[in-house]
């Protein structure tokens, strides 16, 4: 099937809504005491709904190798992300070992991934010389440390978001470890394979926007009850410390970065988010950042834990030659095919706007083809660190601050 398309067929394909994201529910004692209630909760977790997989899409899939990568998976906590991306279903992957600090979760992860080998920790799993790559579906504060440990043991590393947890020092350390390794690093930012953002990226690469004049990204997540997390890391989290879902609506389109920021914070009225009640002493439930981009344009990126109602991940862009808000409108009449690449038979698109399977497949292909992954360390840090500096700006009442730049 041709990868070219007419403008009319493109607009039909690109008339798409933004995807949503939510956090999962942990296997707590309360859930075990009331399994029916837990099941009802899990049915409505924002963003974790399985997106439909086009049954015909895999017909265009062609293997690039018959080799199987032996993958280790670490983490099966609140979001159960360890199994959510479908490594266990990829024809080029063997899930060789799994790990979680909690034995019951580790056993469940092994069962779901059809894996016989388990380890009590990531630190033990990475000693297994037969493992080639590790996916770190662990708590956000551990992502950088865990990925560096994986890379230092000569294995490819991928993690959930963000790349670093509020630390510029960890960003520098992670960059240096990646640079000194011949292994791949990738961050699984779900917005990159939302239908709209994927379309934006393809059109941008084809020149359909020119330089971006203005971008907007929003990540709104409200929940009445504070969601569980390992050691409570989510409680009172500075919103801009979890910025990649929104920041992807610039970096994920252009591959560029943010160079400076002024950010304003809005105090939360919710008791559990007050600074005296969280480990971060963070006063804000919402942070709105205005960035200068590496193209010289502007971007407004919002993250909020407050205010019920319209929620999820969404974005829009305006360029010199065209704009995208649900669909392309601009000067170009000949546009590229914006369909996402075909997935292998048996691999589902998954949750978060049908991004899971595509992120996993991209990581696998980068290893098999020995190339740079789509969300490499430079892009991962561009999205993550911009939020760290944005929170610093909010604490200084919107002071304009420079953002470190990262490149391989």
C-alpha positions in Angstrom: 0.0 0.0 0.0 1.3 3.4 -0.9 2.6 5.6 1.9 1.5 8.7 0.1 -2.0 10.2 0.4 -4.2 13.0 -0.9 -5.0 16.0 1.3 -8.6 14.8 1.6 -7.7 11.3 2.8 -5.1 12.9 5.1 -7.6 15.2 6.7 -10.0 12.2 7.3 -7.1 10.3 8.9 -5.9 13.4 10.9 -9.3 14.4 12.3 -8.4 12.9 15.6 -8.8 13.7 19.3 -6.2 13.9 22.0 -5.4 10.9 24.1 -5.7 10.8 27.9 -3.5 9.6 30.7 -4.1 8.4 34.2 -2.3 6.7 37.0 -3.1 3.1 37.9 -4.3 1.6 41.2 -2.0 -0.4 43.4 -2.6 -3.9 44.8 -3.3 -2.6 48.3 -4.8 -4.3 51.2 -7.9 -2.2 50.7 -8.3 -3.6 47.2 -7.8 -7.2 48.4 -10.5 -6.6 51.0 -12.9 -5.3 48.4 -12.0 -6.8 45.0 -15.3 -5.8 43.4 -14.5 -2.1 44.2 -11.0 -2.5 42.9 -12.2 -4.0 39.6 -14.6 -1.1 39.2 -11.8 1.4 39.7 -9.5 -0.3 37.2 -12.2 -0.1 34.6 -12.2 3.7 34.7 -8.5 4.5 35.1 -8.0 7.6 33.0 -5.8 6.8 29.9 -5.3 3.1 30.6 -8.2 2.1 28.3 -6.9 -0.3 25.6 -7.0 1.4 22.2 -8.3 -0.7 19.3 -5.6 -2.3 17.1 -6.3 -2.4 13.4 -6.4 -6.1 12.5 -5.2 -5.3 9.0 -2.3 -3.1 10.2 0.0 -6.0 10.8 -0.3 -7.1 7.2 2.2 -4.4 6.2 4.6 -5.4 9.0 7.9 -6.9 7.8 10.5 -8.3 10.2 13.9 -6.7 10.0 15.6 -9.7 11.7 14.8 -13.2 13.0 16.9 -12.5 16.2 15.2 -12.5 19.6 16.4 -9.9 22.1 16.5 -11.3 25.7 14.8 -8.6 27.7 14.5 -8.1 31.5 11.5 -6.2 32.9 11.6 -4.4 36.3 8.6 -3.0 38.0 4.9 -4.1 38.4 3.5 -1.5 40.9 0.8 1.1 40.7 0.5 1.3 36.9 1.6 -2.3 36.2 3.6 -0.9 33.4 6.0 -3.8 33.3 3.6 -5.8 31.2 1.6 -3.0 29.7 3.9 -2.3 26.7 3.7 -5.8 25.2 7.3 -7.0 25.2 6.0 -10.5 25.9 4.1 -10.5 22.6 6.8 -9.2 20.2 8.2 -11.9 17.9 11.7 -10.5 18.3 11.7 -10.5 22.1 12.1 -13.2 24.8 11.2 -11.9 28.2 14.2 -13.6 30.0 13.7 -12.4 33.5 11.5 -10.0 35.6 11.8 -8.3 39.0 9.8 -6.4 41.5 10.7 -5.6 45.1 7.4 -7.1 46.3 7.4 -10.9 45.8 3.7 -11.1 45.0 4.0 -8.5 42.3 7.1 -10.1 40.9 5.3 -13.4 40.6 2.3 -11.8 38.9 4.6 -10.0 36.4 6.4 -13.3 35.6 3.0 -14.9 35.0 1.7 -12.2 32.7 5.0 -12.1 30.8 5.2 -15.9 30.5 8.6 -15.8 32.2 10.2 -18.4 34.5 13.1 -16.4 35.9 12.7 -13.8 38.6 15.1 -11.7 40.6 14.4 -9.8 43.9 15.8 -6.5 42.5 17.0 -4.7 39.5 20.5 -4.8 41.0 20.4 -8.6 40.9 18.7 -8.8 37.5 21.4 -6.7 35.7 24.1 -9.2 36.8 22.5 -11.8 34.4 24.8 -11.7 31.4 22.3 -13.4 29.2 20.0 -10.4 29.3 20.6 -7.8 26.5 18.1 -5.1 27.4 16.1 -3.9 30.4 12.8 -2.0 30.7 12.6 0.0 33.9 9.0 0.4 34.8 9.9 1.5 38.3 9.1 4.6 40.4 10.0 7.9 38.9 12.6 8.8 41.5 14.6 5.7 40.5 14.5 6.0 36.7 17.8 7.7 36.2 19.6 5.6 38.8 18.2 2.4 37.4 18.9 3.2 33.8 22.5 4.1 34.7 22.9 0.8 36.5 21.5 -1.1 33.5 23.9 0.8 31.0 26.9 0.2 33.2 26.2 -3.5 33.0 26.4 -3.3 29.2 22.7 -3.6 28.5 20.3 -1.4 26.5 18.0 0.6 28.8 14.5 2.0 28.5 12.3 3.6 31.2 8.9 5.1 31.8 8.8 8.9 32.3 10.3 11.2 33.3 14.1 10.6 32.7 15.1 12.4 35.9 13.2 13.3 39.0 13.8 16.9 39.8 17.6 16.7 39.6 19.9 18.5 37.2 22.9 16.6 38.5 21.2 13.3 37.6 20.6 14.6 34.1 24.3 15.3 33.6 25.2 11.9 35.0 22.7 10.1 32.8 23.9 11.9 29.7 27.6 11.0 30.5 26.7 7.3 31.1 24.8 7.1 27.8 27.6 8.8 26.0 30.2 6.4 27.4 28.2 3.3 26.5 27.6 1.7 23.1 24.1 0.7 24.3 20.7 2.3 23.5 18.7 4.4 25.9 15.1 5.3 25.3 12.4 7.0 27.4 8.8 5.7 26.8 7.0 9.0 26.4 3.4 8.1 25.5 2.5 11.3 23.8 5.0 10.6 21.0 2.6 8.0 19.5 -0.7 9.7 20.1 -2.4 9.9 16.7 -2.3 13.7 16.7 1.3 14.1 17.7 2.5 11.4 15.4 0.7 13.2 12.6 2.3 16.5 13.6 5.8 15.0 13.6 5.4 13.4 10.1 4.0 16.7 8.6 6.8 18.7 10.3 9.5 16.4 8.9 7.9 16.8 5.4 8.1 20.6 5.8 4.3 21.2 6.2 4.7 23.6 9.1 8.0 25.3 8.5 9.4 26.6 11.9 6.9 26.4 14.7 5.9 29.8 15.9 3.8 28.6 18.9 3.1 25.3 20.6 0.8 24.3 23.4 0.8 21.2 25.5 -1.4 20.3 28.5 -1.3 17.5 31.0 -4.3 17.7 33.4 -4.8 14.9 35.9 -7.3 15.3 38.8 -8.4 12.6 41.2 -10.5 13.0 44.3 -8.4 10.5 46.3 -4.6 10.7 46.4 -3.3 7.8 44.3 -1.0 5.3 45.8 2.7 5.1 44.8 5.9 3.6 45.9 7.0 5.4 49.1 4.3 8.0 48.3 6.4 9.8 45.6 3.3 11.1 43.8 1.9 12.9 46.8 2.5 16.7 46.4 4.8 16.1 43.4 5.6 19.5 41.7 3.6 19.4 38.5 6.5 20.5 36.3 8.6 17.6 37.6 6.2 15.4 35.5 6.3 17.5 32.3 7.0 15.2 29.5 3.4 14.4 28.4 2.9 18.1 27.7 6.4 19.1 26.6 6.3 16.3 24.0 3.9 18.5 22.0 7.0 20.5 21.0 10.0 18.3 21.4 8.2 15.2 20.1 7.2 17.1 16.9 10.4 18.9 16.1 13.2 17.1 18.0 14.1 20.5 19.4 14.4 21.8 23.0 13.4 24.7 25.3 16.1 27.3 26.0 14.5 29.5 28.7 11.4 29.6 30.8 9.2 31.7 33.0 6.7 29.7 35.0 3.9 30.6 37.3 2.6 28.3 40.0 -0.9 28.2 41.5 -1.3 27.0 45.1 -3.5 23.9 45.6 -6.6 24.2 47.8 -6.4 20.5 48.6 -5.2 19.6 52.0 -3.0 16.7 51.1 -1.2 18.8 48.5 -0.2 21.6 50.9 3.5 22.1 51.3 3.5 21.0 55.0 1.9 17.7 53.9 4.3 16.6 51.2 7.9 15.6 51.1 8.8 18.1 48.4 7.4 21.1 50.4 5.8 22.0 47.1 3.0 24.6 47.3 1.7 24.3 43.8 -1.1 22.1 42.3 -0.8 23.7 38.9 2.2 25.1 37.1 2.0 27.0 33.7 5.3 27.5 31.9 6.1 29.8 29.0 9.2 28.6 27.1 11.4 29.9 24.4 12.1 27.1 21.9 15.3 26.2 20.1 13.7 27.4 16.9 13.1 30.8 18.4 9.4 30.3 18.8 7.3 30.1 22.0 5.5 27.3 23.8 3.0 27.2 26.7 3.1 24.0 28.6 0.7 23.3 31.5 0.6 20.6 34.1 -2.1 20.4 36.8 -3.3 18.1 39.5 -6.2 20.4 40.5 -9.6 21.2 39.0 -11.9 18.4 37.9 -13.3 18.2 34.4 -11.6 18.1 31.0 -8.4 16.1 31.5 -5.6 14.1 29.8 -2.8 14.9 27.4 -3.4 17.2 24.5 -1.6 19.8 22.4 -1.7 22.1 19.3 0.9 23.8 17.2 1.1 26.8 14.8 3.9 27.0 12.2 4.9 29.4 9.5 3.2 27.3 6.9 0.4 25.6 8.8 -1.3 24.7 12.1 -2.6 21.5 13.7 -5.4 21.4 16.2 -7.2 18.1 15.6 -6.4 18.4 11.9 -3.9 20.1 9.6 -4.8 23.5 8.2 -2.2 25.3 6.1 -0.5 26.0 2.8 0.6 22.5 1.9 -1.7 20.4 -0.3 0.5 17.3 -0.6 1.0 15.8 2.8 2.7 12.6 4.0 0.8 9.5 5.2 0.4 10.0 8.9 -0.5 6.4 9.8 1.5 4.9 12.6 3.9 2.2 11.5 2.5 -1.4 11.5 2.9 -3.5 14.6 3.9 -7.1 14.5 1.1 -9.7 14.6 0.0 -10.2 18.2 1.2 -6.8 19.5 -1.6 -4.6 20.6 -1.5 -0.8 20.4 -2.3 -0.7 24.1 -3.2 2.2 26.3 -2.4 5.9 26.5 -3.8 6.7 23.0 -2.5 3.5 21.5 1.1 4.3 22.3 2.3 1.4 24.3 2.9 -1.1 21.5 4.6 1.5 19.3 7.0 2.6 21.9 8.1 -0.9 22.7 8.4 -1.8 19.0 10.5 1.4 18.4 12.9 0.4 21.2 13.2 -3.2 19.8 13.8 -1.9 16.3 16.4 0.5 17.4 18.4 -2.4 18.9 17.9 -4.7 16.0 18.8 -2.0 13.4 21.6 -0.5 15.6 20.2 3.1 15.3 19.2 5.9 17.6 15.8 5.4 19.2 13.0 8.0 18.6 13.1 9.3 22.2 16.8 9.2 22.8 18.5 10.7 25.9 18.8 14.2 24.4 15.1 14.4 23.8 14.3 12.7 27.1 16.3 15.2 29.0 15.1 18.2 26.9 11.5 17.3 28.1 12.3 16.4 31.6 14.8 19.1 32.6 12.7 21.9 31.1 10.2 21.0 33.8 12.7 20.9 36.6 13.8 24.5 35.7 10.2 25.6 35.2 9.4 24.6 38.8 12.5 26.6 40.0 11.1 29.5 38.1 7.7 29.1 39.7 9.3 29.1 43.2 10.9 32.4 42.2 7.6 34.0 41.1 8.1 33.5 37.4 11.8 34.5 37.1 13.1 34.0 33.6 15.6 31.1 33.7 18.0 29.5 31.3 17.6 25.8 30.6 20.6 23.4 30.1 21.0 21.9 26.7 21.8 18.3 26.0 23.1 16.6 22.9 24.7 13.2 22.0 
